[in-house]
Structures are given as C-alpha cells and as structure tokens.
Amino acid sequence: MSEPVLSLNNAALSLDGNAGRVDILRGITLEVQRGETVGLVGPSGSGKSSLLMIMGGLEQATGGAVSALGADLTAMNEDALARFRRAHMGVVFQSFHLIPTMTALENVATPLELAGARDAFERAEAELEAVSLGHRAGHYPSQMSGGEQQRVALARALVTRPDILLADEPTGNLDGANGTAIMDLLFSLRDQHGATLVLVTHAAELAARCDRVVHLADGQIAPDAAHKAAE
C-alpha cells in the first residue's frame, strides 16, 4: 500500500484554559489514503473540529506525530505550515471565512496571488464559473446569500488544486436546499480534482456519502469505529 496522505500516531491536543489544562484530543491514531473521503462525526465537544485543525496544521498537536504527504507537521513553525497549506491543502469552514472587503473574484484569487501565480485572476474566474458564480465575481460577501458565499469558499479552497481538502461543517450554516447543493458540489469537485477529502459533519446524509466514517467521543476515536477501520 502507498504511503498515506495523512497519518496521525498517538496524536494529542491539550490547551490551557481558565480552569487549567484541558485535554481536547487523546491518543488519535489514524491514516487517510490518497483519494479517500473520510467523515468525522460525533457529539458536540467530541474533538471533531480540533482533529481537522491538527490535520491541517491550523492547530499544533501537543503530543504524538502528525504528517501530511510524508511531511512532519509537528516539526514545522507557523510560516512553514502556512507555506505547506498553501501548496497542498484547501480548507472550507462552516462560517465561510471570506474577506469582507474583497469581491468574490478577489477572495478566490488570493491564495493564487500569495503563491505568486501570474494568472491568478484568470484561474479564479474559471473556478467561479465552475461553481456557477461567474456572474457574481464583482460582488462582495455581504451582497451574497449564505449558499453563494459557501460556493465562493469552495472555489477558493480548490483553485490551487490541493492534494488535501478539509471541510469543517460545510453545510452547517445553510438551509436544507442549499446544504444539499453544497454537498453535491463538494463531492463533484472532489471527483473532478481527485483531492483527498476529510470533512466534519453532523449531517447523517453527508457522512453516508463518505468512503469511511470515523466516530469521535471525548477526544478519542470510538472503539467500535477503530475496530471497523482495522477490518
């Protein structure tokens, strides 16, 4: 079997709070293969989003090892992590995280500009067309619906053709119709670009479309889920 795209070995995350040190993730061992779609599910507070964050180097694991594409994320500083994400990852958040003072086109072009691409705006325009928002290129986030903003966020995440796509509750802020449309678009774009997809979701219908579902509880992978993953 080829080297996994994402690999976590006994990964842990502990943070200091007002009440003392809090263990958010404990003993997470997990591998994600190239092209696989993995859903992270579990009750609120189980550590799903935190696990996604350490996979993307958006939060540094405080124990164990986390690697992506063979690179040790735990050994990188913030600048190195940012460069690695820019080159290899796309991230979609529940709350869109678009830059309010930028148009849809400028938001999508930003990661390409940061990477020094001379054709950033041409590629961004094509990506907006791919999510059926070419006609909204000059609009600001405040002028768009939630569904449209999430489609812009998807275009921004995929415009660099990332190896890994991470999505944190991508339909969480959308109504049923828009949520379904974003689900369909997310999987369609993943298929087109061949990215490995890891997503956090509360939606059973979204989890059911994944190749594998990992259940978290109290900061750990639930034993039954670990058993099924090993079968």
C-alpha positions as CSV (number, residue, x, y, z in Angstrom):
1,M,0.0,0.0,0.0
2,S,1.2,3.5,-0.8
3,E,2.1,6.0,1.9
4,P,-1.0,7.6,3.4
5,V,-1.8,11.2,2.6
6,L,-2.5,11.9,6.3
7,S,-1.0,10.0,9.2
8,L,-1.6,10.5,12.9
9,N,0.2,8.4,15.5
10,N,-1.0,8.8,19.1
11,A,-1.7,12.5,18.4
12,A,-2.9,14.6,21.3
13,L,-4.0,18.2,21.8
14,S,-4.1,19.9,25.2
15,L,-4.8,23.6,25.8
16,D,-4.5,25.8,28.8
17,G,-7.8,27.4,29.9
18,N,-9.0,29.4,32.9
19,A,-9.8,26.2,34.8
20,G,-6.4,24.6,33.9
21,R,-5.2,22.3,31.2
22,V,-7.8,20.7,29.1
23,D,-7.2,17.5,27.1
24,I,-9.1,18.0,23.8
25,L,-7.7,15.1,21.8
26,R,-6.1,11.9,23.2
27,G,-4.3,9.1,21.5
28,I,-5.5,9.7,18.0
29,T,-4.0,7.1,15.6
30,L,-5.5,7.3,12.1
31,E,-4.4,7.1,8.4
32,V,-6.1,8.5,5.4
33,Q,-5.2,7.2,2.0
34,R,-4.9,9.1,-1.3
35,G,-8.3,9.8,-2.9
36,E,-10.2,8.7,0.2
37,T,-13.2,10.6,1.6
38,V,-13.4,10.4,5.4
39,G,-16.2,11.8,7.5
40,L,-15.5,12.8,11.1
41,V,-18.6,12.5,13.3
42,G,-19.5,12.6,16.9
43,P,-21.4,14.8,19.5
44,S,-20.6,18.4,20.1
45,G,-17.3,18.8,22.0
46,S,-16.0,15.4,21.0
47,G,-13.0,16.9,19.2
48,K,-14.0,16.6,15.5
49,S,-13.1,20.1,14.5
50,S,-9.9,20.1,16.6
51,L,-8.8,16.9,14.9
52,L,-9.4,18.5,11.5
53,M,-7.4,21.5,12.6
54,I,-4.3,19.4,13.6
55,M,-4.6,17.5,10.3
56,G,-4.3,20.9,8.5
57,G,-1.6,22.3,10.8
58,L,-4.0,25.0,11.8
59,E,-3.5,23.8,15.4
60,Q,-0.3,22.2,16.5
61,A,-0.6,18.8,18.2
62,T,0.9,18.9,21.7
63,G,1.7,15.2,21.6
64,G,2.3,12.4,19.2
65,A,3.0,12.8,15.5
66,V,1.0,14.3,12.6
67,S,2.2,14.0,9.0
68,A,0.8,15.1,5.7
69,L,2.1,13.8,2.3
70,G,5.1,12.5,4.3
71,A,5.9,15.8,5.8
72,D,6.1,16.1,9.6
73,L,3.6,18.9,10.5
74,T,4.6,18.9,14.2
75,A,8.2,19.9,13.3
76,M,7.1,23.0,11.3
77,N,6.8,26.5,12.5
78,E,3.9,28.8,11.6
79,D,5.5,30.1,8.4
80,A,6.4,26.7,7.2
81,L,2.9,25.4,8.0
82,A,1.3,28.3,6.1
83,R,3.5,27.6,3.0
84,F,2.7,23.9,3.2
85,R,-1.1,24.5,3.4
86,R,-0.8,27.0,0.5
87,A,0.9,24.4,-1.7
88,H,-1.1,21.3,-0.7
89,M,-4.3,22.0,1.2
90,G,-7.7,23.6,0.8
91,V,-9.9,24.4,3.8
92,V,-13.6,25.1,3.9
93,F,-15.2,26.4,7.1
94,Q,-18.7,26.5,8.3
95,S,-18.7,30.3,8.6
96,F,-17.2,30.8,5.1
97,H,-14.2,33.0,6.3
98,L,-14.4,35.2,3.2
99,I,-12.6,38.5,3.4
100,P,-15.5,41.1,3.6
101,T,-13.6,43.9,1.8
102,M,-12.8,41.7,-1.2
103,T,-15.1,40.7,-4.1
104,A,-15.8,37.1,-4.8
105,L,-13.2,37.1,-7.5
106,E,-10.6,38.7,-5.3
107,N,-11.3,36.2,-2.5
108,V,-10.8,33.2,-4.8
109,A,-7.7,34.7,-6.4
110,T,-6.0,35.4,-3.0
111,P,-4.3,32.0,-2.5
112,L,-3.0,32.1,-6.1
113,E,-1.6,35.6,-5.6
114,L,0.1,34.5,-2.4
115,A,1.7,31.7,-4.3
116,G,2.9,34.1,-7.0
117,A,0.7,32.9,-9.8
118,R,0.6,35.5,-12.6
119,D,-2.7,34.2,-13.9
120,A,-4.4,34.3,-10.5
121,F,-7.5,36.2,-11.7
122,E,-8.0,34.2,-14.8
123,R,-7.9,31.0,-12.8
124,A,-10.1,32.4,-10.1
125,E,-12.7,33.5,-12.7
126,A,-12.7,30.0,-14.2
127,E,-13.2,28.5,-10.7
128,L,-16.1,30.8,-10.0
129,E,-17.7,29.7,-13.3
130,A,-17.2,26.0,-12.1
131,V,-19.4,26.7,-9.1
132,S,-21.9,28.7,-11.2
133,L,-21.0,32.1,-9.8
134,G,-19.2,33.8,-12.7
135,H,-22.0,36.4,-12.6
136,R,-21.2,37.2,-9.0
137,A,-17.5,37.8,-9.5
138,G,-17.7,41.5,-8.7
139,H,-20.0,41.1,-5.6
140,Y,-18.9,41.4,-2.0
141,P,-19.7,38.7,0.6
142,S,-22.4,40.9,2.2
143,Q,-24.1,41.0,-1.2
144,M,-24.4,37.2,-1.5
145,S,-26.5,34.6,0.2
146,G,-25.1,32.0,2.6
147,G,-25.1,29.4,-0.2
148,E,-23.4,31.6,-2.6
149,Q,-20.7,32.5,0.0
150,Q,-20.0,28.9,0.7
151,R,-19.7,28.2,-3.1
152,V,-17.1,31.1,-3.2
153,A,-15.3,29.4,-0.3
154,L,-15.3,26.1,-2.1
155,A,-13.9,27.8,-5.2
156,R,-11.2,29.4,-3.1
157,A,-10.3,26.1,-1.5
158,L,-10.0,24.3,-4.8
159,V,-8.5,26.9,-7.1
160,T,-4.9,25.8,-6.2
161,R,-5.8,22.2,-7.0
162,P,-4.9,20.9,-3.4
163,D,-3.9,17.4,-2.7
164,I,-6.0,17.5,0.5
165,L,-9.3,19.2,1.1
166,L,-10.5,19.8,4.7
167,A,-14.1,20.8,5.3
168,D,-15.5,21.8,8.8
169,E,-19.3,21.5,8.8
170,P,-19.5,22.8,5.2
171,T,-23.3,22.7,5.3
172,G,-23.8,23.7,8.9
173,N,-24.9,27.3,8.3
174,L,-27.1,26.5,5.3
175,D,-30.8,25.6,4.9
176,G,-31.7,22.2,3.5
177,A,-31.8,23.1,-0.2
178,N,-28.5,25.0,-0.1
179,G,-26.9,22.3,2.1
180,T,-27.8,19.6,-0.4
181,A,-26.5,21.8,-3.3
182,I,-23.2,22.3,-1.5
183,M,-22.9,18.6,-0.7
184,D,-23.4,17.7,-4.4
185,L,-20.9,20.4,-5.4
186,L,-18.3,19.4,-2.9
187,F,-18.3,15.7,-4.0
188,S,-18.4,16.7,-7.7
189,L,-15.4,19.0,-7.4
190,R,-13.6,16.4,-5.3
191,D,-14.1,13.8,-8.0
192,Q,-13.0,16.2,-10.7
193,H,-9.8,17.2,-9.0
194,G,-9.0,13.9,-7.2
195,A,-8.4,15.5,-3.8
196,T,-8.4,13.5,-0.6
197,L,-11.3,14.8,1.4
198,V,-11.8,14.9,5.2
199,L,-14.9,16.5,6.5
200,V,-16.5,17.2,9.8
201,T,-20.3,16.9,9.8
202,H,-23.4,16.4,11.9
203,A,-25.4,15.6,8.8
204,A,-26.0,11.8,8.5
205,E,-26.7,12.1,4.8
206,L,-23.4,13.8,4.2
207,A,-21.5,11.2,6.3
208,A,-23.2,8.4,4.4
209,R,-21.6,9.6,1.2
210,C,-18.0,9.2,2.6
211,D,-15.9,6.1,2.0
212,R,-15.3,5.8,5.7
213,V,-16.7,7.4,8.8
214,V,-14.6,7.9,12.0
215,H,-16.6,8.4,15.2
216,L,-15.1,10.5,18.0
217,A,-16.2,10.6,21.6
218,D,-14.5,12.5,24.5
219,G,-11.4,13.4,22.3
220,Q,-10.8,9.8,21.2
221,I,-11.7,7.6,18.3
222,A,-14.6,5.5,19.5
223,P,-13.5,1.8,19.9
224,D,-16.1,0.4,17.6
225,A,-15.0,2.8,14.9
226,A,-11.4,1.9,15.4
227,H,-12.3,-1.8,15.1
228,K,-14.2,-1.2,11.8
229,A,-11.4,0.8,10.4
230,A,-9.0,-2.0,11.1
231,E,-11.1,-4.6,9.4
